[in-house]
Amino acid sequence: MSDDAAPARPGRLTGLIRRIDAQDVRPMFQPILNLFTGAVLGYEVLSRAMEGGDSFDALVEKAKKFGTAWELERACRLAALRKIATLPEDKRAGRFFVNVSPEIFRDPRFVEGFTLHALREYGVEQSNIVIEITERESIADYAQFEQLIAHYTSQGFSIALDDFGSGHSGLVTLMSSRPHFLKLDMALTRDVHINAYKQHLVRSLVALAASVDAKLIAEGVEVWEELETLVKLGVRYGQGYLFARPQPAPPGVAHDILERLPKLTRRHDVRGSNLDESVGRMAVRCTTCGKGSINTEQLVEMFRKNPSLDHLVLLNGERPYGLFTREHLYSMTGWRFGYSLFQKRPVEMICKRNVLCVQGSMDVISLAKLAMDRMREDLYDPVVVIDERQHFVGTVTIKQLVTRAAELQVQSASGASPLTGLPGNRIIQKWIGEMLERGAFTFIYGDLDHFKEFNDAYGFVLGDELIRMAGQTLVEHAKVMGEGARVGHIGGDDFVVVCPDNVAPDALQAICTNFDKRRLEFFKREDRDQGYYFAEDRLGTKIAVPLTTLSLAVITSDKLGPNPHPAMLSQFAASLKKKAKRSTATLGRSAYIFEQRQITAAAPEVEAV
């Protein structure tokens, strides 16, 4: 391998540190998890010093001091590739994040040595390597950096930006690298559950990552409280000691972790950008105190010493008991005898008890309307958010709520179908991307049969009404398909239903039965009685057309295999829809069809109902 063959320079290390090569370091693997499925996204390959010698940090410091950073990084890289080459085939097929500093990345020796040919000498494919650019060092020449990124991405490598949010010129580096992965610096992860400011920053970075189509990975996750907060804020991938410590071989994740993850993420599975977005994603853990823990004098002093403290929630155990806003506290203690009257008394005597308290699953638009219906004196109080156990989650300020509600309305208007008001293609594509990352799911493609003929015979106005009725029917029945089921309108007479779990056949049959019942009001009595109407075909010939039916093509996640591409789902749906239409024509009523083939099958096998 050319990189391996490049001679290391002993330089000024003589007598202080011997020649660095791949034997001086040990590659260690730490998994990166999809927090919503427990699946391993990949492994970061970390380097450690060999036992009995200097620590790895000491090696790094000496390399910097004596100008041999290239030799050290090269040794780490070669040790990593050699180790990956020895892994079992199923492990070797995953992603491996390999750290490269900007200084080394632009070194001509790296470009000359880190080639497709060199990788294949180790039996490693470029699609399995993620070049992780450490952002702690400044980048001198962004034009050159951008060219190098383009060079590697064009060859099939992926790019990750490490320590995002803490290094040099983060946004400029982001713009130049256009990474596939953003790794959230562990300084932002640490204690995020008790730091409201960090929560605001992480939420902003989640939105930023989504807008540039990058996967955001939280590094340094060590405790469940941090993880739950990150999930609530929208982070989907994590890495840290909570899941596994670095190991000489790619480690698995403990069974108890994999059991607990879905239960945690299910409570906060509020991904997506449609009007059903949950308020739980917006809640920030504010300052709290326990019931009976302080008196009014101490509370006033807390607000006086912290000018940024806007409100405080009083807890009774894990449950919210009352609320203090700065305005309310001063109104209770600022009058002539107020302070002296309450000074030494428990704060619960003067807290606001009539507080708007909602579960995190409530959608943002509904909460905005509810908040605006409060009494004038409570109108601008923050909303307290709880989970299904009635435990305190955080608060949402009215500024947050109004701003987000307005954003969602704009998003809905720009991405929704003007005919049905349902989310359109842009949002549906986002749903599909999210759905393919999770565990069990069901994708339903709905299409009206003989709709063109109906439009020709009955007119566009009634045709639009029929489409709206179909959309309403799907929305009404989505509620019984499982929590989180969402309906979108692709356009024309085509609809999509995305469900986060398997859907019972009874629920699908109920849709078909309800549609067949409601469609009758769109036809003339004689057409209803005979079960068909007359229309002209494309050649102008008068033909008998059956009453409009609804065909549902149903694809479940177990048929798609591992890591399916969204295009594969569309391909399956398109072919299955044709069979669904043939089924409804044979049965003479609306029907659904389940996909029976696997992703590798040559031909589909379907089951008509």
BAGU-787604 format. One record per residue (C-alpha): residue in one letter; x, y, z. Coordinates in Angstrom, 2 decimals, m for minus. Layout:
<rs>
  residu     east    north       up
       A        X        Y        Z
...
</rs>
This chain:
<rs>
  residu     east    north       up
       M     0.00     0.00     0.00
       S     1.48     3.36    m1.00
       D     0.47     5.00     2.29
       D     2.06     2.13     4.18
       A     5.20     2.31     2.08
       A     5.81     6.02     2.70
       P     8.81     6.29     5.00
       A     8.23     7.72     8.44
       R    10.55    10.53     9.47
       P    12.32    10.00    12.80
       G    13.23    13.72    12.65
       R    13.93    15.24    16.06
       L    12.36    12.32    17.90
       T    15.71    10.51    18.14
       G    16.38     9.68    21.77
       L    12.97    10.86    22.93
       I    10.46     8.72    21.07
       R    11.21     5.89    18.72
       R    10.00     5.74    15.12
       I     6.20     5.72    15.03
       D     4.47     3.01    13.04
       A     1.24     1.02    13.11
       Q     2.63    m1.25    15.81
       D     2.65     1.64    18.30
       V    m1.13     2.05    18.42
       R    m4.16    m0.13    19.04
       P    m7.40     0.53    17.11
       M   m10.51     0.48    19.29
       F   m14.12     0.43    18.11
       Q   m17.06     2.29    19.64
       P   m20.57     1.85    18.20
       I   m22.80     4.66    16.93
       L   m26.46     3.79    17.46
       N   m29.71     4.73    15.81
       L   m31.51     5.79    18.98
       F   m34.94     4.92    17.58
       T   m34.18     1.35    16.51
       G   m31.05     0.33    18.44
       A   m29.40    m0.59    15.13
       V   m25.69     0.16    14.78
       L   m25.08     2.93    12.26
       G   m21.32     2.32    12.32
       Y   m18.24     2.36    14.51
       E   m15.80     5.14    15.26
       V   m12.26     3.76    15.11
       L   m10.37     5.30    18.03
       S    m6.66     4.91    18.71
       R    m4.97     3.90    21.95
       A    m1.29     3.44    22.80
       M     0.11    m0.04    23.19
       E     0.15    m1.31    26.74
       G     3.35    m0.67    28.66
       G     4.30     2.44    26.66
       D     3.36     6.10    26.74
       S    m0.31     6.97    26.86
       F    m1.88     7.94    23.56
       D    m2.29    11.55    24.74
       A     1.45    11.58    25.47
       L     2.15    10.29    21.96
       V     0.00    13.05    20.48
       E     1.77    15.75    22.49
       K     5.21    14.47    21.51
       A     4.16    14.22    17.86
       K     3.01    17.85    17.93
       K     6.18    18.95    19.70
       F     8.55    17.23    17.27
       G     6.57    17.72    14.07
       T     5.60    14.11    13.45
       A     1.81    14.43    13.50
       W     1.72    12.94    10.00
       E     3.54     9.80    11.12
       L     1.26     9.32    14.12
       E    m1.98     9.77    12.18
       R    m0.67     7.51     9.43
       A     0.13     4.84    12.03
       C    m3.38     5.11    13.48
       R    m4.97     4.91    10.04
       L    m2.97     1.88     8.95
       A    m3.62     0.08    12.24
       A    m7.34     0.74    11.77
       L    m7.42    m0.58     8.19
       R    m5.42    m3.67     9.10
       K    m7.78    m4.44    11.95
       I   m10.91    m3.86     9.83
       A    m9.50    m6.27     7.25
       T    m9.39    m9.06     9.86
       L   m13.03    m8.65    10.93
       P   m15.73   m11.18     9.95
       E   m17.46   m10.29     6.71
       D   m20.71    m9.18     8.35
       K   m18.83    m6.75    10.62
       R   m16.57    m5.51     7.83
       A   m19.61    m4.46     5.78
       G   m20.54    m1.66     8.22
       R   m19.42     1.97     8.36
       F   m16.13     2.90    10.01
       F   m15.47     6.49    11.04
       V   m11.74     7.23    10.68
       N   m10.41    10.47    12.18
       V    m8.32    12.79    10.03
       S    m7.20    16.28    11.10
       P    m7.50    19.13     8.56
       E    m3.72    19.53     8.49
       I    m3.20    15.89     7.53
       F    m6.19    15.87     5.20
       R    m4.58    18.49     2.96
       D    m1.12    16.87     3.09
       P    m0.26    15.56    m0.42
       R     0.93    12.29     1.16
       F    m2.60    11.61     2.42
       V    m4.16    12.13    m1.02
       E    m1.48     9.98    m2.65
       G    m1.76     7.21    m0.06
       F    m5.43     7.07     0.87
       T    m6.70     5.74    m2.47
       L    m9.28     3.24    m3.65
       H    m6.52     0.87    m4.77
       A    m4.78     1.11    m1.40
       L    m8.01     0.40     0.47
       R    m8.79    m2.63    m1.65
       E    m5.41    m4.11    m0.79
       Y    m6.92    m4.49     2.67
       G   m10.26    m5.75     1.34
       V   m12.00    m2.54     2.45
       E   m14.49    m0.69     0.24
       Q   m14.61     3.10     0.19
       S   m18.37     3.00     0.84
       N   m17.58     1.58     4.28
       I   m15.22     4.42     5.23
       V   m16.36     7.72     6.72
       I   m13.59    10.31     6.78
       E   m14.16    12.14    10.04
       I   m12.66    15.63     9.92
       T   m11.70    16.86    13.38
       E   m12.84    20.47    13.70
       R   m10.60    21.48    16.61
       E    m7.89    22.67    14.22
       S    m8.36    25.67    11.98
       I    m8.48    25.26     8.21
       A    m6.09    27.59     6.41
       D    m7.32    27.20     2.82
       Y   m11.05    26.52     2.47
       A   m10.91    26.43    m1.34
       Q    m8.36    23.61    m1.24
       F   m10.31    21.89     1.55
       E   m13.50    21.98    m0.54
       Q   m11.69    20.50    m3.55
       L   m10.34    17.64    m1.43
       I   m13.80    16.93    m0.02
       A   m15.21    16.81    m3.56
       H   m12.36    14.46    m4.57
       Y   m13.24    11.91    m1.88
       T   m17.03    12.16    m2.04
       S   m16.92    11.63    m5.82
       Q   m15.14     8.33    m5.14
       G   m17.83     7.11    m2.77
       F   m16.39     8.06     0.62
       S   m18.67     9.67     3.22
       I   m17.63    12.73     5.23
       A   m18.27    13.47     8.90
       L   m17.52    16.71    10.72
       D   m16.32    15.99    14.25
       D   m16.77    18.13    17.38
       F   m19.37    20.27    15.65
       G   m20.32    23.30    17.69
       S   m17.00    23.72    19.48
       G   m14.17    24.15    16.97
       H   m12.87    26.71    14.51
       S   m15.23    28.37    12.02
       G   m17.92    25.71    12.34
       L   m20.34    27.14     9.79
       V   m17.64    27.88     7.23
       T   m16.30    24.34     7.64
       L   m19.84    23.00     7.30
       M   m20.37    24.96     4.09
       S   m17.07    23.74     2.64
       S   m17.39    20.08     3.59
       R   m21.13    19.48     3.12
       P   m20.82    16.42     5.36
       H   m23.03    13.37     5.48
       F   m22.67    13.28     9.29
       L   m22.35    15.98    11.96
       K   m20.97    14.85    15.32
       L   m22.21    17.01    18.16
       D   m19.37    17.91    20.48
       M   m19.56    16.10    23.81
       A   m19.32    19.42    25.65
       L   m22.87    20.08    24.43
       T   m24.01    16.57    25.31
       R   m22.68    16.67    28.86
       D   m25.43    17.60    31.36
       V   m27.73    18.74    28.54
       H   m30.71    17.57    30.64
       I   m30.07    20.26    33.28
       N   m28.83    23.08    31.06
       A   m31.61    24.99    29.28
       Y   m29.18    27.00    27.15
       K   m27.56    23.83    25.82
       Q   m31.00    22.47    24.98
       H   m31.75    25.53    22.85
       L   m28.40    25.14    21.07
       V   m28.91    21.43    20.41
       R   m32.42    22.02    19.07
       S   m31.03    24.63    16.67
       L   m28.29    22.24    15.53
       V   m30.87    19.50    14.96
       A   m32.77    21.85    12.64
       L   m29.53    22.90    10.95
       A   m28.48    19.29    10.33
       A   m31.89    18.49     8.84
       S   m31.74    21.52     6.56
       V   m28.36    20.45     5.10
       D   m29.39    16.77     4.91
       A   m26.81    15.54     7.43
       K   m27.26    12.98    10.19
       L   m26.55    14.47    13.63
       I   m24.69    12.20    16.06
       A   m24.40    13.10    19.75
       E   m21.01    12.11    21.16
       G   m20.23    11.39    24.80
       V   m23.66    10.12    25.91
       E   m23.10     8.70    29.39
       V   m26.38     8.81    31.34
       W   m30.01     8.07    30.48
       E   m31.12    11.59    31.40
       E   m28.83    13.05    28.74
       L   m30.07    10.53    26.21
       E   m33.74    11.20    26.88
       T   m33.25    14.95    26.52
       L   m31.32    14.50    23.26
       V   m34.05    12.27    21.84
       K   m36.70    14.77    22.88
       L   m34.76    17.51    21.07
       G   m34.73    15.43    17.87
       V   m31.27    13.81    17.92
       R   m31.49    10.38    16.26
       Y   m27.97     8.98    16.63
       G   m25.74     8.63    19.66
       Q   m22.34     7.40    20.78
       G   m20.89     7.08    24.25
       Y   m20.14     5.01    27.32
       L   m23.86     4.53    27.99
       F   m23.99     2.15    25.01
       A   m20.48     0.68    25.00
       R   m16.90     1.58    25.78
       P   m14.28     1.33    23.02
       Q   m13.23    m2.29    22.46
       P   m10.51    m4.02    20.42
       A   m13.25    m5.53    18.24
       P   m16.59    m3.95    17.24
       P   m18.72    m4.51    20.35
       G   m22.37    m5.34    20.55
       V   m24.78    m3.35    22.69
       A   m26.04    m4.82    25.96
       H   m29.46    m6.46    25.79
       D   m30.90    m4.29    28.58
       I   m29.88    m1.16    26.64
       L   m31.60    m2.41    23.49
       E   m34.74    m3.25    25.49
       R   m34.89     0.13    27.18
       L   m34.17     2.28    24.10
       P   m37.49     1.74    22.25
       K   m39.49     2.46    25.40
       L   m37.67     5.74    25.86
       T   m37.73     6.88    22.25
       R   m41.39     5.96    21.79
       R   m42.32     8.63    24.34
       H   m40.52    11.28    22.31
       D   m40.94    10.07    18.74
       V   m42.01    13.49    17.52
       R   m40.00    13.67    14.33
       G   m41.31    15.38    11.24
       S   m42.20    18.87    10.12
       N   m45.96    18.72     9.66
       L   m48.73    20.22    11.75
       D   m48.78    17.16    14.00
       E   m45.42    18.10    15.51
       S   m45.48    17.46    19.21
       V   m44.90    20.14    21.82
       G   m42.70    17.65    23.70
       R   m39.91    18.43    21.24
       M   m39.97    22.10    22.23
       A   m40.02    21.69    26.01
       V   m36.92    22.91    27.85
       R   m36.02    21.83    31.37
       C   m36.15    25.08    33.33
       T   m35.08    25.93    36.88
       T   m37.09    24.01    39.50
       C   m37.31    23.65    43.25
       G   m39.03    21.13    45.49
       K   m42.13    21.83    47.50
       G   m41.16    22.89    51.03
       S   m37.50    23.38    50.11
       I   m37.26    27.20    50.20
       N   m39.15    30.19    51.57
       T   m40.24    33.36    49.80
       E   m37.19    35.35    50.89
       Q   m34.86    32.78    49.29
       L   m36.94    32.69    46.13
       V   m36.86    36.47    45.74
       E   m33.09    36.36    46.18
       M   m32.82    33.70    43.43
       F   m34.63    35.96    40.97
       R   m32.62    39.00    42.09
       K   m29.26    37.28    41.55
       N   m30.23    35.79    38.20
       P   m31.69    38.48    35.88
       S   m32.16    35.90    33.09
       L   m34.40    33.73    35.31
       D   m37.83    34.29    33.82
       H   m39.81    31.56    35.58
       L   m39.46    28.65    37.97
       V   m41.53    25.49    38.40
       L   m42.32    24.15    41.88
       L   m42.28    20.35    42.01
       N   m43.94    17.90    44.35
       G   m41.66    14.92    43.83
       E   m41.52    14.50    40.04
       R   m44.84    16.22    39.39
       P   m45.41    19.95    38.83
       Y   m47.14    21.66    41.75
       G   m47.06    25.34    40.82
       L   m45.40    28.07    38.80
       F   m43.59    31.31    39.55
       T   m43.04    33.99    36.95
       R   m40.98    37.06    37.75
       E   m44.04    39.26    37.26
       H   m46.25    37.15    39.53
       L   m43.62    36.96    42.29
       Y   m43.13    40.71    42.38
       S   m46.87    41.34    42.29
       M   m47.26    39.17    45.40
       T   m44.31    40.61    47.35
       G   m43.99    44.12    45.99
       W   m46.91    45.76    47.71
       R   m46.49    47.57    51.03
       F   m46.80    44.60    53.41
       G   m46.40    41.76    50.87
       Y   m42.75    40.93    51.40
       S   m42.85    41.07    55.21
       L   m46.04    38.99    55.22
       F   m44.65    36.14    53.08
       Q   m40.91    36.52    53.69
       K   m40.38    33.47    55.90
       R   m43.26    31.39    54.59
       P   m43.01    28.44    52.15
       V   m43.19    29.52    48.53
       E   m46.13    27.22    47.80
       M   m48.34    29.74    49.62
       I   m47.94    32.27    46.81
       C   m47.25    30.14    43.70
       K   m49.65    30.02    40.76
       R   m51.58    26.75    40.96
       N   m53.93    27.25    38.02
       V   m51.27    26.47    35.42
       L   m51.75    25.23    31.85
       C   m50.21    21.76    31.99
       V   m50.24    19.50    28.91
       Q   m48.73    16.20    27.82
       G   m45.79    16.32    25.45
       S   m47.75    14.45    22.78
       M   m50.06    17.42    22.15
       D   m49.43    19.05    18.78
       V   m48.10    22.59    18.58
       I   m51.05    24.13    16.74
       S   m53.60    22.79    19.22
       L   m51.55    24.04    22.16
       A   m51.20    27.51    20.63
       K   m54.98    27.78    20.43
       L   m55.39    26.45    23.97
       A   m52.82    28.86    25.39
       M   m54.51    31.85    23.80
       D   m57.83    30.93    25.44
       R   m56.51    31.56    28.96
       M   m57.43    34.43    31.24
       R   m55.72    37.75    30.56
       E   m53.52    37.53    33.66
       D   m52.25    34.06    32.61
       L   m51.99    34.69    28.89
       Y   m48.20    34.99    28.70
       D   m47.28    32.40    31.31
       P   m45.15    29.50    30.08
       V   m46.88    26.16    29.49
       V   m45.82    23.25    31.71
       V   m45.20    19.99    29.81
       I   m45.53    16.54    31.42
       D   m45.12    12.96    30.25
       E   m47.63    10.10    30.40
       R   m46.66     9.47    34.05
       Q   m47.54    13.09    34.90
       H   m43.85    13.74    35.56
       F   m42.41    17.16    34.76
       V   m40.66    17.38    31.38
       G   m40.07    21.11    30.91
       T   m41.75    24.33    29.88
       V   m42.57    26.09    26.64
       T   m42.68    29.89    26.57
       I   m45.33    31.72    24.60
       K   m42.65    33.23    22.37
       Q   m41.42    29.72    21.49
       L   m44.96    28.52    20.92
       V   m46.11    31.37    18.68
       T   m42.89    31.33    16.65
       R   m43.02    27.59    16.05
       A   m46.74    27.57    15.28
       A   m46.17    30.27    12.64
       E   m43.27    28.29    11.14
       L   m45.40    25.15    10.93
       Q   m48.26    27.03     9.30
       V   m45.87    28.38     6.65
       Q   m44.38    24.92     6.13
       S   m47.83    23.43     5.82
       A   m48.92    26.08     3.31
       S   m45.80    25.55     1.18
       G   m45.82    21.76     1.37
       A   m49.53    20.92     1.52
       S   m51.97    19.98    m1.19
       P   m54.23    23.00    m1.92
       L   m57.14    20.62    m2.60
       T   m57.11    18.50     0.57
       G   m54.86    20.52     2.89
       L   m52.86    17.34     3.56
       P   m49.04    17.35     3.53
       G   m47.62    17.03     0.03
       N   m44.58    15.50    m1.65
       R   m41.87    17.38     0.23
       I   m43.14    16.35     3.64
       I   m44.03    12.82     2.50
       Q   m40.44    12.33     1.32
       K   m39.25    13.37     4.77
       W   m41.64    10.87     6.38
       I   m40.34     8.07     4.16
       G   m36.74     8.87     5.06
       E   m37.61     8.80     8.76
       M   m39.66     5.63     8.41
       L   m36.83     3.71     6.76
       E   m34.63     4.40     9.79
       R   m36.96     2.90    12.35
       G   m38.08    m0.62    13.23
       A   m41.48    m1.97    12.17
       F   m43.56     0.25     9.90
       T   m46.26     0.07     7.25
       F   m46.44     2.10     4.03
       I   m49.83     2.35     2.30
       Y   m50.31     3.72    m1.19
       G   m53.94     4.64    m1.95
       D   m55.30     5.31    m5.43
       L   m58.80     5.89    m6.84
       D   m59.81     3.55    m9.66
       H   m61.43     4.91   m12.85
       F   m61.07     8.46   m11.56
       K   m60.44     9.97   m15.01
       E   m63.68     8.52   m16.31
       F   m65.53     9.87   m13.26
       N   m64.08    13.35   m13.91
       D   m65.15    13.19   m17.55
       A   m68.69    12.01   m16.77
       Y   m69.46    14.01   m13.62
       G   m67.18    17.05   m13.95
       F   m64.10    18.43   m12.18
       V   m66.01    20.04    m9.32
       L   m67.51    16.74    m8.19
       G   m64.18    15.05    m8.94
       D   m62.43    17.36    m6.49
       E   m65.08    16.58    m3.89
       L   m64.49    12.85    m4.37
       I   m60.75    13.33    m3.83
       R   m61.40    15.34    m0.66
       M   m63.72    12.60     0.61
       A   m61.05     9.95     0.01
       G   m58.53    12.04     1.96
       Q   m60.96    12.57     4.84
       T   m61.71     8.84     4.98
       L   m58.01     7.99     5.26
       V   m57.41    10.66     7.92
       E   m60.35     9.44    10.02
       H   m59.19     5.83     9.90
       A   m55.51     6.66    10.42
       K   m56.36     7.32    14.05
       V   m57.04     3.60    14.60
       M   m53.98     2.42    12.65
       G   m51.68     3.28    15.50
       E   m50.33     6.34    17.25
       G   m48.29     8.43    14.85
       A   m49.98     7.31    11.60
       R   m49.87    10.16     9.06
       V   m51.70    10.78     5.78
       G   m50.28    12.67     2.82
       H   m51.65    13.67    m0.60
       I   m49.14    13.08    m3.42
       G   m51.38    14.79    m5.93
       G   m54.32    13.96    m8.17
       D   m56.08    10.91    m6.73
       D   m52.99     9.40    m5.06
       F   m52.51     9.25    m1.28
       V   m49.93     7.86     1.12
       V   m50.39     6.63     4.70
       V   m47.26     6.17     6.84
       C   m47.73     4.09    10.01
       P   m45.08     3.52    12.70
       D   m46.02    m0.12    13.22
       N   m47.85    m3.00    11.59
       V   m51.46    m2.34    10.57
       A   m54.20    m4.87    11.22
       P   m56.17    m6.09     8.16
       D   m59.40    m5.11     9.95
       A   m58.32    m1.45     9.91
       L   m57.67    m1.62     6.16
       Q   m60.98    m3.35     5.52
       A   m62.75    m0.62     7.49
       I   m61.27     2.02     5.16
       C   m62.46     0.13     2.09
       T   m65.96    m0.43     3.50
       N   m66.35     3.18     4.59
       F   m65.17     4.54     1.24
       D   m67.55     2.29    m0.70
       K   m70.42     3.52     1.45
       R   m69.57     7.22     1.18
       R   m68.89     7.16    m2.58
       L   m72.56     6.43    m3.34
       E   m73.57    10.03    m2.67
       F   m71.45    11.09    m5.67
       F   m73.40     9.04    m8.22
       K   m76.83     9.39    m9.78
       R   m79.47     7.00    m8.47
       E   m79.65     4.99   m11.70
       D   m75.88     4.63   m11.76
       R   m75.87     3.47    m8.14
       D   m78.62     0.94    m8.81
       Q   m76.93    m0.64   m11.81
       G   m73.43    m0.38   m10.35
       Y   m71.91     1.45   m13.31
       Y   m72.19     4.55   m15.47
       F   m71.33     5.43   m19.06
       A   m68.30     7.46   m20.12
       E   m66.10     7.81   m23.18
       D   m62.72     6.14   m23.41
       R   m59.64     7.72   m25.00
       L   m60.91     6.77   m28.48
       G   m64.28     8.39   m27.89
       T   m66.10     5.07   m27.54
       K   m68.91     4.93   m24.98
       I   m68.14     2.33   m22.32
       A   m69.63     1.11   m19.03
       V   m67.45     2.13   m16.08
       P   m67.74     0.57   m12.61
       L   m68.35     2.84    m9.64
       T   m65.12     4.37    m8.33
       T   m63.23     2.19    m5.87
       L   m60.19     2.70    m3.66
       S   m57.12     0.48    m4.09
       L   m54.64     0.19    m1.21
       A   m51.14    m1.20    m1.78
       V   m49.64    m2.16     1.60
       I   m45.91    m2.64     2.18
       T   m44.52    m3.67     5.56
       S   m40.93    m3.12     6.70
       D   m40.10    m6.83     6.94
       K   m40.32    m7.09     3.15
       L   m37.67    m4.46     2.42
       G   m34.55    m6.03     3.88
       P   m31.77    m4.07     5.61
       N   m31.00    m0.42     4.71
       P   m33.43    m0.09     1.78
       H   m33.16     2.94    m0.48
       P   m36.30     5.16    m0.65
       A   m36.41     4.56    m4.40
       M   m36.88     0.84    m3.75
       L   m39.98     1.58    m1.68
       S   m41.40     3.68    m4.52
       Q   m40.65     0.90    m7.01
       F   m42.41    m1.68    m4.86
       A   m45.43     0.58    m4.37
       A   m45.77     1.34    m8.09
       S   m45.80    m2.32    m9.11
       L   m48.05    m3.35    m6.23
       K   m50.55    m0.59    m7.05
       K   m51.16    m2.11   m10.48
       K   m52.00    m5.46    m8.88
       A   m54.23    m3.73    m6.33
       K   m56.23    m2.16    m9.17
       R   m56.66    m5.54   m10.86
       S   m57.87    m6.93    m7.55
       T   m60.53    m4.24    m7.06
       A   m61.71    m4.77   m10.65
       T   m62.11    m8.49    m9.99
       L   m63.79    m8.07    m6.61
       G   m66.00    m5.15    m7.68
       R   m65.26    m3.22    m4.48
       S   m62.45    m1.35    m2.76
       A   m59.67    m3.65    m1.59
       Y   m56.19    m3.82    m0.14
       I   m53.19    m5.94    m1.07
       F   m50.20    m6.83     1.09
       E   m46.79    m7.10    m0.52
       Q   m45.53   m10.68    m0.14
       R   m42.16   m10.58    m1.91
       Q   m38.79    m9.80    m0.36
       I   m36.46    m7.15    m1.74
       T   m34.38    m9.74    m3.61
       A   m37.36   m11.60    m5.10
       A   m37.59   m11.65    m8.90
       A   m41.35   m11.32    m9.01
       P   m43.96   m10.19    m6.52
       E   m46.48   m12.44    m4.90
       V   m49.54   m10.69    m3.51
       E   m52.54   m11.50    m1.44
       A   m55.85    m9.89    m2.39
       V   m58.61    m9.34     0.14
</rs>
